[in-house]
Amino acid sequence: MESNIAIACRGLVKRYSDEVLAVDGLDLSVLSGECFGLLGPNGAGKTTTVEILEGLLEPTAGEVRVLGLGWKKDGAALRERLGVTLQQTNLPERLKVEEIVGMFRSFYRRGRSIDEVLALVSLEEKRRSWYERLSGGQKQRLAVACALVSDPELLFLDEPTTGLDPQSRRQLWEILARLKAQGRTVLLTTHYMDEAERLCHRLAIMDHGRMIASGSPRDLIRAHIEPQVVEVFGDGAEAWAQARGAALSERCEQTGETVFCYAHSVEPLLRDLEQRSELRYLHRPANLEDVFLRLTGRDLRD
């Protein structure tokens, strides 16, 4: 493996049964020092892929190299060099924050001090608080702290901000920004497209176990979507889209009561909407969520 590649998998397959193929021949490379986002709808194979890369699952077929090593031969050495946060982290409620961090620090031969880790995640004032008394955002920052105690070269974050309020999400973004500035390698899965667009150098979008697109957020937007979007709301939005919107834009799609009109130039469309007081609208540039929905569909998946 090239020295600048932190993660490489080739032809990765994970089959749980004859009917369930979770990962279907995935090729993936993550460069050292980059924050890489793995995106996809529910059931796309993201978590299975990440758990294989973390050494928690064995692949059915394919090759996986992490930091130039393989899990079967070099598992113990790899665990010293990785940090992992799972989708849900349940820690002992009657332990204090500093005790939890100290317990995780004891698993590694080398790493950061408790004080340093708590400062990294802004939990110094909570060091003597019981875990059960922490807020959701504080618990998630503590989970990240436990992943950072070994001073890892590579950090896996599986949906780290799911369920957090906006302030807690942004606090975690600041932590990740500091890790990026230090040149750490991060593999991030998330359902928040604004998070991926803000944090990730490159992304891969998965669906049905396969990679369907990859590149930087800007490159994906440029390649897969028209640059301008007008969202139209109101009781008459669907009728307006059929009568006028489709002709004035390059593509119209509807989700619920909202019509999305995509175009390179939206001036004619905006002039038409300004004359219709029954409709409300929002004009904005295209973003990663537009790309994601175009590639994976707008239907809700369980």
RODO-2510 file (C-alpha; in nm, 4 decimals, decimal comma):
residues 302
     n   res          X          Y          Z
     1     m     0,0000     0,0000     0,0000
     2     e     0,1225     0,3498    -0,0804
     3     s     0,2428     0,5409     0,2245
     4     n    -0,0092     0,8221     0,1724
     5     i    -0,3113     0,5886     0,1802
     6     a    -0,4605     0,5292     0,5257
     7     i    -0,7437     0,2963     0,4184
     8     a    -0,7682     0,0789     0,1084
     9     c    -1,0212    -0,1888     0,0261
    10     r    -1,0547    -0,3723    -0,3029
    11     g    -1,3480    -0,5858    -0,4115
    12     l    -1,4978    -0,5760    -0,0618
    13     v    -1,7971    -0,8066    -0,0187
    14     k    -2,0086    -0,8806     0,2878
    15     r    -2,2900    -1,1305     0,2513
    16     y    -2,5032    -1,2204     0,5524
    17     s    -2,7156    -1,4750     0,3650
    18     d    -2,8190    -1,5677     0,0130
    19     e    -3,0789    -1,2902     0,0318
    20     v    -2,8764    -1,0206     0,2100
    21     l    -2,5750    -0,8729     0,0318
    22     a    -2,4703    -0,5729     0,2419
    23     v    -2,1507    -0,4746     0,0553
    24     d    -2,1115    -0,5595    -0,3110
    25     g    -1,7571    -0,5323    -0,4495
    26     l    -1,6622    -0,1987    -0,2929
    27     d    -1,3354    -0,0255    -0,3872
    28     l    -1,2373     0,2570    -0,1525
    29     s    -0,9277     0,4621    -0,0701
    30     v    -0,8832     0,7197     0,2057
    31     l    -0,5730     0,9373     0,2019
    32     s    -0,3660     1,0091     0,5099
    33     g    -0,4599     1,3410     0,6659
    34     e    -0,8007     1,3788     0,5057
    35     c    -1,1505     1,3784     0,6501
    36     f    -1,3416     1,1329     0,4325
    37     g    -1,7207     1,1059     0,4400
    38     l    -1,9127     0,7862     0,3736
    39     l    -2,2740     0,8667     0,2872
    40     g    -2,5778     0,6647     0,1899
    41     p    -2,9427     0,5983     0,2750
    42     n    -3,0448     0,3469     0,5393
    43     g    -2,9397    -0,0011     0,4308
    44     a    -2,6775     0,1218     0,1854
    45     g    -2,3973    -0,0734     0,3559
    46     k    -2,2160     0,2129     0,5309
    47     t    -2,2082     0,0722     0,8822
    48     t    -2,1162    -0,2764     0,7601
    49     t    -1,8280    -0,1275     0,5609
    50     v    -1,7033     0,0745     0,8574
    51     e    -1,7263    -0,2243     1,0933
    52     i    -1,5145    -0,4291     0,8512
    53     l    -1,2567    -0,1483     0,8342
    54     e    -1,2568    -0,1316     1,2166
    55     g    -1,1922    -0,5045     1,2438
    56     l    -1,5311    -0,5779     1,4035
    57     l    -1,6570    -0,7867     1,1093
    58     e    -1,4815    -1,0205     0,8697
    59     p    -1,5507    -0,9636     0,4992
    60     t    -1,6916    -1,2395     0,2843
    61     a    -1,4428    -1,1496     0,0122
    62     g    -1,1998    -0,8746    -0,0839
    63     e    -0,8886    -0,7134     0,0582
    64     v    -0,8707    -0,4557     0,3381
    65     r    -0,5592    -0,2646     0,4429
    66     v    -0,5663    -0,0101     0,7245
    67     l    -0,2526     0,1988     0,7843
    68     g    -0,0747    -0,0526     0,5635
    69     l    -0,1705    -0,3474     0,7863
    70     g    -0,4253    -0,6297     0,7787
    71     w    -0,6577    -0,7256     1,0632
    72     k    -0,5837    -1,0988     1,0696
    73     k    -0,2098    -1,0596     1,1114
    74     d    -0,1738    -0,7167     1,2712
    75     g    -0,4912    -0,6707     1,4769
    76     a    -0,3201    -0,5894     1,8074
    77     a    -0,0899    -0,3314     1,6485
    78     l    -0,3794    -0,1696     1,4617
    79     r    -0,5922    -0,1276     1,7731
    80     e    -0,3151     0,0814     1,9284
    81     r    -0,3309     0,3235     1,6344
    82     l    -0,7074     0,3679     1,5879
    83     g    -0,9862     0,5568     1,7610
    84     v    -1,3500     0,4531     1,7203
    85     t    -1,6873     0,6003     1,8122
    86     l    -1,9935     0,3899     1,7388
    87     q    -2,3463     0,5049     1,6532
    88     q    -2,4453     0,4508     2,0162
    89     t    -2,2086     0,4497     2,3138
    90     n    -2,3409     0,3279     2,6488
    91     l    -2,1012     0,3905     2,9343
    92     p    -2,1358     0,3110     3,3085
    93     e    -2,3755     0,5649     3,4584
    94     r    -2,2171     0,5632     3,8037
    95     l    -1,8673     0,6438     3,6879
    96     k    -1,7321     0,9967     3,6697
    97     v    -1,6090     1,1504     3,3470
    98     e    -1,2427     1,1395     3,4486
    99     e    -1,2806     0,7757     3,5597
   100     i    -1,4245     0,6757     3,2210
   101     v    -1,1465     0,8488     3,0305
   102     g    -0,8888     0,6935     3,2641
   103     m    -1,0356     0,3481     3,2079
   104     f    -1,0060     0,3844     2,8290
   105     r    -0,6549     0,5287     2,8631
   106     s    -0,5491     0,2138     3,0512
   107     f    -0,6185     0,0033     2,7404
   108     y    -0,3240     0,1582     2,5519
   109     r     0,0493     0,1587     2,6063
   110     r     0,0840     0,5176     2,4849
   111     g    -0,1507     0,8098     2,4468
   112     r    -0,2757     1,1417     2,5775
   113     s    -0,3234     1,2384     2,9406
   114     i    -0,6718     1,2643     3,0885
   115     d    -0,6338     1,6411     3,1250
   116     e    -0,5323     1,6803     2,7605
   117     v    -0,8227     1,4744     2,6305
   118     l    -1,0811     1,6539     2,8428
   119     a    -0,9463     1,9874     2,7197
   120     l    -0,9738     1,8700     2,3589
   121     v    -1,3478     1,8050     2,3976
   122     s    -1,4185     2,0948     2,6388
   123     l    -1,5217     1,8755     2,9324
   124     e    -1,2746     2,0013     3,1938
   125     e    -1,5537     2,1405     3,4127
   126     k    -1,7416     1,8085     3,3984
   127     r    -1,4508     1,5849     3,4959
   128     r    -1,6035     1,4938     3,8347
   129     s    -1,9626     1,4640     3,7083
   130     w    -2,1418     1,1297     3,6950
   131     y    -2,1994     1,0011     3,3421
   132     e    -2,5742     0,9784     3,4066
   133     r    -2,5899     1,3535     3,4708
   134     l    -2,4358     1,4584     3,1391
   135     s    -2,6436     1,6044     2,8572
   136     g    -2,6676     1,4229     2,5251
   137     g    -2,4079     1,6482     2,3686
   138     q    -2,1698     1,6045     2,6618
   139     k    -2,2060     1,2256     2,6435
   140     q    -2,1216     1,2334     2,2745
   141     r    -1,8163     1,4518     2,3367
   142     l    -1,7095     1,2055     2,6068
   143     a    -1,7405     0,9206     2,3538
   144     v    -1,5099     1,1144     2,1211
   145     a    -1,2705     1,1713     2,4135
   146     c    -1,2548     0,7957     2,4723
   147     a    -1,1649     0,7515     2,1048
   148     l    -0,8873     1,0101     2,1338
   149     v    -0,7046     0,8786     2,4420
   150     s    -0,4617     0,6704     2,2339
   151     d    -0,3710     0,9769     2,0234
   152     p    -0,4871     0,7782     1,7164
   153     e    -0,3526     0,8179     1,3660
   154     l    -0,6933     0,7222     1,2262
   155     l    -1,0325     0,8056     1,3761
   156     f    -1,3617     0,6364     1,2837
   157     l    -1,6748     0,8387     1,3617
   158     d    -2,0032     0,6586     1,2871
   159     e    -2,2853     0,9182     1,2835
   160     p    -2,1355     1,1104     1,5790
   161     t    -2,3923     1,3932     1,5872
   162     t    -2,7173     1,2022     1,5354
   163     g    -2,9841     1,3271     1,7748
   164     l    -2,7845     1,6246     1,9025
   165     d    -2,9139     1,9804     1,9247
   166     p    -2,7566     2,2413     1,6914
   167     q    -2,5218     2,3801     1,9590
   168     s    -2,3884     2,0338     2,0472
   169     r    -2,3422     1,9485     1,6797
   170     r    -2,1357     2,2598     1,6253
   171     q    -1,9208     2,1874     1,9299
   172     l    -1,8353     1,8492     1,7774
   173     w    -1,7661     2,0176     1,4444
   174     e    -1,5117     2,2401     1,6206
   175     i    -1,3414     1,9321     1,7689
   176     l    -1,3212     1,7733     1,4241
   177     a    -1,1883     2,0954     1,2746
   178     r    -0,9028     2,0899     1,5287
   179     l    -0,8255     1,7263     1,4440
   180     k    -0,8211     1,8127     1,0730
   181     a    -0,5819     2,0997     1,1423
   182     q    -0,3508     1,8513     1,3170
   183     g    -0,3438     1,6354     1,0028
   184     r    -0,5360     1,3425     1,1552
   185     t    -0,7175     1,1026     0,9257
   186     v    -1,0920     1,0792     0,9897
   187     l    -1,3537     0,8495     0,8362
   188     l    -1,6970     0,9954     0,9042
   189     t    -2,0425     0,8539     0,8358
   190     t    -2,3353     1,0915     0,8674
   191     h    -2,6911     1,1525     0,7527
   192     y    -2,6413     1,5306     0,7756
   193     m    -2,5403     1,6595     0,4335
   194     d    -2,4449     2,0038     0,5668
   195     e    -2,2076     1,8301     0,8089
   196     a    -2,0436     1,6290     0,5317
   197     e    -2,0203     1,9324     0,3042
   198     r    -1,8589     2,1407     0,5777
   199     l    -1,6148     1,8856     0,7219
   200     c    -1,5087     1,6418     0,4502
   201     h    -1,2304     1,6809     0,1958
   202     r    -1,3763     1,3956    -0,0117
   203     l    -1,6892     1,1819    -0,0031
   204     a    -1,8204     0,8522    -0,1291
   205     i    -2,1941     0,7924    -0,1709
   206     m    -2,3038     0,4311    -0,1323
   207     d    -2,6291     0,2639    -0,2290
   208     h    -2,7197    -0,1059    -0,2311
   209     g    -2,3685    -0,1919    -0,1152
   210     r    -2,1915    -0,0148    -0,4008
   211     m    -2,0191     0,3189    -0,4472
   212     i    -2,2260     0,5299    -0,6870
   213     a    -2,0275     0,8561    -0,6721
   214     s    -1,7139     0,9994    -0,5132
   215     g    -1,5178     1,3220    -0,5049
   216     s    -1,4995     1,6489    -0,3135
   217     p    -1,8330     1,8073    -0,2127
   218     r    -1,7802     2,0841    -0,4676
   219     d    -1,6943     1,8403    -0,7464
   220     l    -1,9984     1,6229    -0,6723
   221     i    -2,2307     1,9241    -0,6828
   222     r    -2,0758     2,0450    -1,0074
   223     a    -2,0974     1,7027    -1,1714
   224     h    -2,4425     1,5851    -1,0677
   225     i    -2,6786     1,8782    -1,0189
   226     e    -2,7859     2,2063    -1,1770
   227     p    -2,6319     2,5008    -0,9895
   228     q    -2,9513     2,6875    -0,8882
   229     v    -3,2531     2,5633    -0,6928
   230     v    -3,5898     2,7239    -0,6257
   231     e    -3,8075     2,5598    -0,3604
   232     v    -4,1770     2,6403    -0,4068
   233     f    -4,4344     2,5993    -0,1269
   234     g    -4,8081     2,6403    -0,1006
   235     d    -5,1381     2,4729    -0,1839
   236     g    -5,1018     2,5458    -0,5541
   237     a    -4,7346     2,4470    -0,5901
   238     e    -4,8005     2,1158    -0,7656
   239     a    -5,0442     2,2700    -1,0156
   240     w    -4,8038     2,5594    -1,0803
   241     a    -4,5166     2,3156    -1,1389
   242     q    -4,7164     2,1252    -1,3996
   243     a    -4,8402     2,4405    -1,5733
   244     r    -4,5344     2,6673    -1,5513
   245     g    -4,2472     2,5366    -1,3371
   246     a    -4,1535     2,2442    -1,5611
   247     a    -4,1284     2,4718    -1,8646
   248     l    -3,9256     2,7410    -1,6847
   249     s    -3,6693     2,5083    -1,5259
   250     e    -3,4597     2,2175    -1,6421
   251     r    -3,6032     1,9753    -1,3862
   252     c    -3,8832     1,9757    -1,1290
   253     e    -3,9251     1,7272    -0,8419
   254     q    -4,1777     1,7179    -0,5613
   255     t    -4,1387     1,6010    -0,2025
   256     g    -4,4483     1,6373     0,0115
   257     e    -4,5851     1,9870    -0,0440
   258     t    -4,2568     2,1288    -0,1766
   259     v    -4,1602     2,1524    -0,5440
   260     f    -3,7873     2,1702    -0,6221
   261     c    -3,6978     2,3429    -0,9475
   262     y    -3,3411     2,3023    -1,0772
   263     a    -3,1866     2,5233    -1,3437
   264     h    -2,8705     2,6971    -1,4617
   265     s    -3,0623     3,0256    -1,4870
   266     v    -3,3650     3,0922    -1,2660
   267     e    -3,4513     3,4536    -1,3591
   268     p    -3,7583     3,3617    -1,5738
   269     l    -3,8821     3,1285    -1,3017
   270     l    -3,8423     3,3927    -1,0291
   271     r    -4,0237     3,6554    -1,2389
   272     d    -4,3154     3,4181    -1,2789
   273     l    -4,3275     3,3384    -0,9066
   274     e    -4,3211     3,7062    -0,8084
   275     q    -4,6598     3,7438    -0,9751
   276     r    -4,8194     3,4610    -0,7735
   277     s    -4,9073     3,5752    -0,4227
   278     e    -5,0482     3,2332    -0,3270
   279     l    -4,7044     3,0744    -0,3527
   280     r    -4,3950     3,1104    -0,1359
   281     y    -4,0474     3,0272    -0,2585
   282     l    -3,6815     3,0079    -0,1612
   283     h    -3,3960     3,0579    -0,4069
   284     r    -3,0607     2,9033    -0,3127
   285     p    -2,7500     2,7439    -0,4660
   286     a    -2,7486     2,3666    -0,5073
   287     n    -2,5927     2,1702    -0,2231
   288     l    -2,4821     1,8201    -0,1354
   289     e    -2,8299     1,7185    -0,0202
   290     d    -2,9609     1,7848    -0,3723
   291     v    -2,6913     1,5563    -0,5130
   292     f    -2,7651     1,2868    -0,2557
   293     l    -3,1382     1,2874    -0,3298
   294     r    -3,0852     1,2839    -0,7040
   295     l    -2,8522     0,9833    -0,6845
   296     t    -3,0371     0,7812    -0,4197
   297     g    -3,3983     0,8928    -0,4635
   298     r    -3,6434     1,0860    -0,2471
   299     d    -3,8418     0,7900    -0,1115
   300     l    -3,8070     0,7224     0,2607
   301     r    -3,6311     0,3945     0,3491
   302     d    -3,6636     0,1899     0,6690
***
